[in-house]
Structures are given as structure tokens and as C-alpha cells.
Amino acid sequence: MRSLFAVLSLVVAVGLTSACSRQVEVETGVPQSTMTLSVSNNANQAVNVYVVSGGTPIFVGQVSPGRTQELAVSGVSEGSLVTLRATTTDGTRTYTKDNVQLAGTTSWQVP
């Protein structure tokens, strides 16, 4: 009985050791965006920035007042014509720039 217990203990220990040492890599299959939007926020409050493509707004980030920030743009093909939209965090003002072709780094000054 003791030898059976010893063998089972050894099998469990080896199994746990091999299970714990496996390395797993997870990838989403979506390539990282190489396009960025450089937003200079001259408004007196933070703005939420969107890229509107095909009528669908895609949130890309929030920029604090008086700051310039680089925002990664994903979900849009490079060279696409889009509308840029920035809305103040209290929702009272919206700034837009139509027919912007995204490629590399695109700069936008709000307002």
C-alpha cells in the first residue's frame, strides 16, 4: 500500500511540475496599428477623441487640456478618409475635422 501511495505521489508531482512549466503565448491575430493621431488640445477641458469611419465612431483616447498627445488609431485602414471628432468631457462642445486621410502620424489641433 505504501509503495502504491509513493508511486501515485511521484506521478502527481511529475504531472504538476510539467504542467506548471509550460509557456503559453496568446496572440489576437490583429496587427498593431502603425497610424497615430497627434492631438493638441487647446480647449479649457479634456476632450474625448474619436475617428469616425463609415459613420461609426471609434474612441481613440482622451487628451487633457493644454496637452498634446499621440493616440494610436486601430480598426481603420491606412489611407482611409475619416472624420475626426473631439467632444469635451462634459459634452457641451464638439469639434470636427472632415475628410482627413489617415497615414503615418496625422496632426490635429483642437479647437
N, C-alpha and C positions, 0 to 999 in steps of 0.2 A: 504494500500500500504506500509505504514511504517512497519507494522508487517511482511509482506511478505519479505521485504528487511532485516529486523532483523533476520528472520529465515534463509534466504539464507546466510547471513553473518556468522551466527553461524555454519551452515553446512560446509561452505568453511573453516572456521577457524579450526574446529574439523578435517576435512579431511587433511588439511595441517599439523597440529600438529601430527596426526598419521602417515602420510607419511614421515615426517622428522625424526621420532624417530625409524624407522625400522633399524635394523642392518643386513647387508648383508655380508656373508662370501663367498669368492671365492677361490676355490682350483683348481689346474691344473690337479690333478689326477696322476701326475708324482712324484714318491718318490724322496726325496732328496738324492743326492749322498753321499755315505759314503767313497768313494775312493778319495784319494788325491795324487797329484804328487808334490813332493818336488824338485824344480829345483834350482840348484846352477849355476848361470850364471857367468862364468869366462871370457867371451868374453869382448871386449872393447866397445861393444854397446848393446843395448836392443835386445832381441830376442822374436819372436812370437812363442809360443809353441802349438804344435798340437799333438793329439793322432790319429793315423791312424788305423782305424778298418775296415776290409773288403775293403780296398782300398779307403775308404772315410776319408778325414782329418776332424777332429773335433777340432776347436780352443778352447783352454782351458785358455789362458791368455798370458800376456806379462810380461817379467821379465827384470828389469833394470840391467845394467852392474854392476858386483861386488856384486850382491844381491842374496839371497836365498829366494824363495817364495813358499808358499803352494798353489797349484791350485786345485780346485775341478774338478773332472772328472765325467761327466754325459753322458748318451747316449751309454754307453758301459757296458756290463755285467761283474760283478766281476769274475775274473779268466780268462778273455779273453786274448789271445795272440795278442799284438798290436805292432806297430812301433811308437816310439817317434820321433818327428821331431821338431827341433828348427831352425828358419830362422832369420837371422839378419834383422833388420828393413829396411835396405837399399837393402835387397835381394841378397847381394853378397855372403853370406856363408849359407850353410845349414848343420846342424848336425843331425845325425840319430842314433837310437839305435833300432835294430830289435829284434823280439821275446821276448818282455817284457810281463810277466804275471802280470796283474793288480790285486792287492788285498790290501786292507787297505791303507797304505801310501807307495808309491814307490818313491825312490830317484833317481835323475839323475843329473850328473854334466856335464855342457856344457862349453867348449868343453872337 
